[in-house]
Every structure is written in structure tokens, then in C-alpha cells.
Amino acid sequence: MSTWHYTDFDAERQGPVGDEELLRLNREGAIHANSLVWKEGFDDWVPFRDVAEPLFGTDEEGRPVEIGVCAYSRRIYPASEMIPYGEAVIGEDFKDAFIQELMEAGTVGIADATEQQFEYVGFWWRALGSSLDYLIKMIPSWICMIPYYIVMFRAGSGLQGELEGEDGSGFMVQLGVAYGIALLGLLAVSVVYETWLVGRYQGTLGKLIIGAKVVNPDGSRLTYKRAFIRWLAKKPLNYLLVWGPAILGFALVVAGVSAAAGDSDGSAAVGMAMFTAMLVFFGLLALCSAVYWMAAFDGEKRALHDRIVSTRVVRK
């Protein structure tokens, strides 16, 4: 008996289980055709659809049982237990549910799911989607900054004296509080935008506009928890990895060049330090941005956050 490991709908590794248990999990919907499975001797994880046929055994004449993937449930069945609908086949267990959906929604043109493969979204399309997301989030971001703008406006309109108070620190306190509120608002917008939309609609507005969605490796929908973890990997972690080395490199070059120049020529030292530091800054920024542009060279078009959370961006 083979010993299998499989991924559940949260892309978590489960197992080991035997052949019969794997078939039972498929029958009950715990895994489906695109769920990834692995056993000793495999070089990598593979979709269940690629290894399912031998598990169903042979028919009365000793021939391998022909299988198909239900276009409604994505579960694998023997072909003898399925009914055809155009190019697709439907599992016998879902015949009534499928017919009911046809009556309610008038679904037509369902494609055969047996050989269905993902079409991964390339780097430049993903860059376009991210740019659209940035533009869409500009308005709520401006709204979050309103408290800060109000304090600054009052300072610039001659009311700074009223804000400072007797000890002269009132203005700075209010400015700091307003800026803190703005940052919290920006953080909330980012978390809600990425987590809720990906969990609810499988993609941000930018991705939906370009016809893309975010899925687990087996094509299933992300939970809200997993969508939030993806945000953590995509925003805070990526920003730290991209901007952190670039800013640190800039500061170290400025300090190093200035110290080496000494007092020989103050203005020339500052100019040299700034020029060199900017070259280092932009060089490190481009290099560290590999957390994003690595998707251009990955077979499944994964950026770093996709690898960390085990997600894919595919065509709808």
C-alpha cells in the first residue's frame, strides 16, 4: 500500500494516508483533482488528477478504470459514474445540484475539467494590477491623511500660536497624534483591501480588472486567515526587504565617504557622499526588488510572498 501526503484547502500538508483513504478523501471532497499529493519516490508534489487513475484499479476485463473530473465539484470519479454535459462530465452525486444550478443561472459552455490546467499571470500583468490597486487606494489614503492636513493647515494659516500652548509643544503633540492616526488609517486600508477582497473575491480590484485571481496551489479559495498572512508577506516583509537595505546602504555610504574625506573640502565631501549614496541606494533598491520581479523568471510566476504563503495568481 502506498503512503501519501496531500495538501488540504489551506495548503497545509496532511498525511500519511493509504490509497483507499486518499480515494475516500476525494469522494468526500476533502481533496479534489488539483490538490497536490506526494509519496516517497516522487521528485515533487503533483496534482491528484495525475496519479489518480491507478488508484481506481481495473474493470472486469482487466483494463484500467477510465476516470474523469467533475466540472461541478472538481472531484474525480470513474467515467461510468458520470454524466456528460457538452464537453464536460458531472459526477453522479452532483447531478441534481448541477441541474438545479442550470435552471437558476442558465449556465452554458462548461469546459471539460479533466485536463484543466492553470494559466499563470505574468510579471507585467501583475505589475499593471498592482498599479491599478495603488491608484484605487489613493482616495481612501487621502481621507486617512485629513487629520494631519487639518493640523498643518491651521499651522500655516497663522493659528500655530494657539496650538503651541504655554510650553510651546502643543503643536508638535497634535501634529504627532494626527500623523499617528493617519498611519493607523493607512494600515487599516491596506489590511482590509488585501485581506477582505482576496478572501471574498479571490483578488484585489486591480487583479479582478485584469482578469486574475489568487488561489491556493490546488486552485481553491484562500481563507481570510491565509489572505491576511499573504498581506503580511507582501507588504511589511517585502517593504522591509526592499527599502531596509537600500536606506541602510545610503546611510552607510554617506557616513563612510564623509569620514574618509575628513576636513579637506567640506562641500566636495558632501557632494561626493550624496552622489555615491544615491547610486548605492537605487542599485540596492533595484536588486532587492527581486522579491517582486523574480515572478518574471519563475515557472509559476510566483513572487516572494507567493512562495512564502504558497499561493498562485492565475487567470479567472
C-alpha positions as CSV (number, residue, x, y, z in Angstrom):
1,M,0.0,0.0,0.0
2,S,1.3,3.5,-0.9
3,T,1.8,6.1,1.7
4,W,0.5,9.5,0.5
5,H,0.8,13.0,1.8
6,Y,-1.6,15.7,0.5
7,T,-2.4,19.4,0.8
8,D,-5.8,20.5,2.3
9,F,-7.7,23.6,1.3
10,D,-5.4,25.8,3.4
11,A,-2.4,24.4,1.5
12,E,-1.3,22.6,4.7
13,R,0.5,19.2,4.5
14,Q,-1.6,16.3,5.7
15,G,-1.0,12.5,5.9
16,P,0.3,10.0,5.6
17,V,-2.7,8.1,4.2
18,G,-3.1,4.9,2.1
19,D,-4.6,4.5,-1.3
20,E,-8.1,3.8,-0.1
21,E,-8.1,6.7,2.3
22,L,-7.0,9.0,-0.4
23,L,-9.9,7.9,-2.6
24,R,-12.2,8.4,0.3
25,L,-11.0,11.9,0.9
26,N,-11.6,12.6,-2.8
27,R,-15.1,11.2,-2.6
28,E,-15.9,13.3,0.5
29,G,-14.5,16.5,-1.1
30,A,-11.5,16.9,1.3
31,I,-9.3,16.9,-1.7
32,H,-10.0,17.3,-5.4
33,A,-8.4,17.0,-8.8
34,N,-6.0,19.9,-8.3
35,S,-5.0,19.0,-4.7
36,L,-1.3,18.4,-4.5
37,V,-0.1,14.9,-3.4
38,W,3.3,13.3,-2.8
39,K,4.7,10.0,-1.8
40,E,8.2,8.6,-1.4
41,G,10.0,8.4,-4.7
42,F,8.3,11.5,-6.2
43,D,10.6,14.4,-7.1
44,D,7.9,16.9,-6.4
45,W,4.3,17.4,-5.4
46,V,1.8,16.6,-8.3
47,P,-1.9,17.3,-8.8
48,F,-4.1,14.4,-7.7
49,R,-5.5,14.1,-11.2
50,D,-2.1,13.0,-12.5
51,V,-1.8,9.9,-10.2
52,A,-5.5,9.1,-9.6
53,E,-6.2,6.6,-12.4
54,P,-4.1,3.6,-11.0
55,L,-5.8,4.0,-7.6
56,F,-9.2,3.2,-9.1
57,G,-7.9,-0.3,-10.2
58,T,-9.2,-2.2,-13.2
59,D,-12.5,-3.2,-14.6
60,E,-13.9,-6.7,-15.1
61,E,-11.9,-7.1,-18.2
62,G,-8.6,-6.1,-16.5
63,R,-8.4,-2.7,-18.2
64,P,-7.6,0.5,-16.2
65,V,-10.7,2.2,-15.0
66,E,-11.3,5.4,-17.0
67,I,-11.7,8.4,-14.8
68,G,-13.0,12.0,-15.2
69,V,-13.1,15.2,-13.3
70,C,-16.5,16.5,-12.3
71,A,-16.8,20.1,-13.7
72,Y,-19.2,21.0,-10.8
73,S,-17.2,19.7,-7.8
74,R,-13.7,19.1,-9.2
75,R,-13.8,15.6,-7.7
76,I,-12.5,12.6,-9.6
77,Y,-14.9,9.7,-10.4
78,P,-14.9,6.6,-12.6
79,A,-16.2,7.6,-16.0
80,S,-19.0,5.1,-15.6
81,E,-20.4,7.1,-12.7
82,M,-20.5,10.4,-14.6
83,I,-23.0,12.0,-16.9
84,P,-21.9,14.1,-19.9
85,Y,-22.8,17.8,-20.4
86,G,-21.3,19.2,-23.6
87,E,-17.6,18.9,-23.3
88,A,-17.8,18.4,-19.6
89,V,-18.7,15.5,-17.3
90,I,-20.6,15.7,-14.0
91,G,-20.3,13.3,-11.0
92,E,-23.4,11.3,-10.4
93,D,-23.5,12.6,-6.8
94,F,-23.9,16.2,-8.1
95,K,-26.3,15.6,-10.9
96,D,-29.3,17.2,-9.1
97,A,-27.3,20.1,-7.8
98,F,-25.9,20.8,-11.2
99,I,-29.3,20.6,-12.9
100,Q,-30.7,23.0,-10.2
101,E,-27.9,25.5,-11.0
102,L,-28.6,25.2,-14.7
103,M,-32.2,26.1,-14.0
104,E,-31.4,29.0,-11.8
105,A,-28.4,30.5,-13.6
106,G,-28.7,29.1,-17.1
107,T,-25.0,28.1,-17.1
108,V,-23.8,27.0,-20.5
109,G,-20.5,26.2,-22.2
110,I,-18.9,24.4,-19.3
111,A,-15.4,23.2,-20.2
112,D,-14.0,19.8,-19.6
113,A,-12.2,19.8,-16.2
114,T,-10.3,16.5,-16.7
115,E,-7.3,18.1,-18.4
116,Q,-7.8,21.6,-17.0
117,Q,-4.5,23.5,-16.2
118,F,-3.8,26.8,-14.6
119,E,-2.8,29.8,-16.8
120,Y,-0.4,31.8,-14.6
121,V,-0.5,35.6,-14.8
122,G,2.9,37.0,-15.9
123,F,5.0,39.7,-14.3
124,W,4.0,42.7,-16.4
125,W,0.3,41.9,-16.0
126,R,0.8,41.6,-12.2
127,A,2.6,44.9,-12.3
128,L,-0.3,46.5,-14.1
129,G,-2.7,45.1,-11.5
130,S,-0.6,46.4,-8.6
131,S,-0.5,49.9,-10.3
132,L,-4.3,49.9,-10.6
133,D,-4.5,48.9,-6.9
134,Y,-2.3,51.8,-6.0
135,L,-4.5,54.3,-7.9
136,I,-7.7,52.8,-6.4
137,K,-6.3,53.1,-2.8
138,M,-5.3,56.8,-3.3
139,I,-8.7,58.2,-2.4
140,P,-9.1,56.3,0.9
141,S,-5.4,57.1,1.7
142,W,-6.1,60.8,1.2
143,I,-9.1,60.5,3.5
144,C,-6.9,58.9,6.2
145,M,-4.5,61.9,6.0
146,I,-7.2,64.5,6.6
147,P,-6.4,64.9,10.4
148,Y,-2.8,65.6,9.5
149,Y,-3.7,68.1,6.8
150,I,-6.0,69.9,9.1
151,V,-3.3,70.4,11.8
152,M,-0.8,71.5,9.1
153,F,-3.4,73.9,7.6
154,R,-4.0,75.5,11.0
155,A,-0.3,76.0,11.5
156,G,0.1,77.6,8.1
157,S,-2.9,79.9,8.5
158,G,-1.5,81.7,11.5
159,L,-3.1,79.6,14.2
160,Q,0.2,78.0,15.2
161,G,0.5,80.1,18.3
162,E,-2.9,78.9,19.6
163,L,-1.8,75.3,19.0
164,E,1.6,75.6,20.8
165,G,0.3,76.4,24.3
166,E,2.3,77.8,27.1
167,D,5.2,75.4,26.8
168,G,5.4,75.6,23.0
169,S,4.9,71.9,22.5
170,G,1.2,71.7,21.8
171,F,1.6,72.0,18.0
172,M,4.1,69.2,17.8
173,V,2.0,66.9,20.0
174,Q,-1.1,67.5,17.9
175,L,0.9,67.0,14.7
176,G,2.3,63.7,16.0
177,V,-1.1,62.5,17.1
178,A,-2.7,63.4,13.7
179,Y,0.1,61.7,11.8
180,G,-0.2,58.6,14.0
181,I,-3.9,58.5,13.4
182,A,-3.3,58.8,9.6
183,L,-0.7,56.0,9.7
184,L,-3.2,53.7,11.5
185,G,-5.8,54.5,8.9
186,L,-3.5,53.8,6.0
187,L,-2.6,50.5,7.7
188,A,-6.3,49.6,8.1
189,V,-7.0,50.4,4.5
190,S,-4.1,48.2,3.3
191,V,-5.1,45.2,5.5
192,V,-8.8,45.4,4.7
193,Y,-8.2,45.9,1.0
194,E,-5.9,43.0,0.6
195,T,-7.4,40.6,3.1
196,W,-11.1,41.1,2.6
197,L,-11.1,41.3,-1.2
198,V,-8.7,38.3,-1.6
199,G,-10.7,36.2,0.9
200,R,-14.1,37.3,-0.5
201,Y,-13.5,37.7,-4.2
202,Q,-10.1,35.9,-4.7
203,G,-8.4,39.1,-5.8
204,T,-7.9,42.8,-5.2
205,L,-9.8,45.2,-7.6
206,G,-6.6,45.6,-9.7
207,K,-6.3,41.8,-10.2
208,L,-10.0,41.5,-10.9
209,I,-9.8,44.2,-13.6
210,I,-7.0,42.3,-15.4
211,G,-8.9,39.0,-15.1
212,A,-6.7,37.4,-12.4
213,K,-7.4,35.7,-9.1
214,V,-5.3,34.5,-6.1
215,V,-5.6,30.8,-5.3
216,N,-4.0,28.0,-3.3
217,P,-1.8,25.6,-5.2
218,D,-4.8,23.3,-5.9
219,G,-6.9,26.2,-7.2
220,S,-9.1,26.5,-4.1
221,R,-10.1,29.8,-2.5
222,L,-7.9,31.4,0.2
223,T,-9.4,31.7,3.7
224,Y,-9.4,35.2,5.3
225,K,-6.7,34.0,7.6
226,R,-4.5,32.9,4.7
227,A,-5.2,36.1,2.9
228,F,-4.1,38.1,5.9
229,I,-0.8,36.1,6.1
230,R,-0.3,36.8,2.4
231,W,-0.7,40.5,3.2
232,L,2.0,40.2,5.9
233,A,4.4,38.6,3.5
234,K,3.5,41.0,0.7
235,K,3.6,44.4,2.5
236,P,5.5,44.6,5.8
237,L,8.0,41.8,4.9
238,N,8.6,42.8,1.3
239,Y,8.9,46.5,2.2
240,L,11.4,45.7,4.9
241,L,13.5,43.6,2.5
242,V,13.3,46.2,-0.3
243,W,13.6,49.5,1.5
244,G,15.6,48.4,4.5
245,P,18.9,47.5,2.7
246,A,18.6,50.5,0.4
247,I,18.2,53.0,3.2
248,L,20.9,51.4,5.3
249,G,23.3,51.4,2.3
250,F,22.6,55.0,1.7
251,A,23.3,56.0,5.3
252,L,26.5,53.9,5.5
253,V,27.9,55.4,2.2
254,V,27.2,59.0,3.4
255,A,28.8,58.4,6.7
256,G,31.8,56.5,5.2
257,V,32.6,58.9,2.4
258,S,32.2,61.9,4.7
259,A,34.5,60.4,7.3
260,A,37.1,59.4,4.7
261,A,37.1,62.9,3.2
262,G,37.7,64.5,6.6
263,D,38.0,68.2,6.6
264,S,39.8,68.6,3.3
265,D,36.9,70.0,1.5
266,G,33.6,70.0,3.2
267,S,31.3,70.9,0.3
268,A,33.1,68.5,-2.1
269,A,32.9,65.7,0.5
270,V,29.2,66.2,1.0
271,G,28.6,66.3,-2.8
272,M,30.6,63.1,-3.3
273,A,28.9,61.4,-0.4
274,M,25.4,62.2,-1.7
275,F,26.2,61.2,-5.3
276,T,27.7,57.9,-4.3
277,A,25.0,57.2,-1.8
278,M,22.2,57.8,-4.3
279,L,23.9,55.3,-6.7
280,V,24.1,52.7,-4.0
281,F,20.5,53.4,-2.9
282,F,19.0,52.9,-6.3
283,G,21.2,50.0,-7.0
284,L,20.2,48.2,-3.8
285,L,16.6,49.2,-4.4
286,A,16.6,47.6,-7.9
287,L,18.4,44.5,-6.6
288,C,16.2,44.0,-3.5
289,S,13.1,44.5,-5.7
290,A,13.8,40.9,-6.8
291,V,11.1,39.9,-4.2
292,Y,8.7,41.1,-7.0
293,W,10.5,40.8,-10.3
294,M,11.5,37.2,-9.5
295,A,8.0,36.4,-10.8
296,A,9.2,37.1,-14.3
297,F,11.6,34.1,-14.2
298,D,9.5,31.7,-12.1
299,G,7.7,28.9,-14.0
300,E,4.6,29.5,-12.0
301,K,5.1,33.3,-12.0
302,R,5.5,33.4,-8.2
303,A,6.8,36.5,-6.3
304,L,8.4,36.0,-2.9
305,H,5.2,36.4,-1.0
306,D,3.6,33.7,-3.2
307,R,6.4,31.4,-2.3
308,I,6.2,32.1,1.4
309,V,2.4,31.6,1.6
310,S,2.2,29.1,-1.2
311,T,-0.3,30.9,-3.4
312,R,-0.6,31.4,-7.2
313,V,-2.0,34.2,-9.3
314,V,-3.9,32.7,-12.2
315,R,-6.4,33.7,-15.0
316,K,-10.0,33.6,-14.0
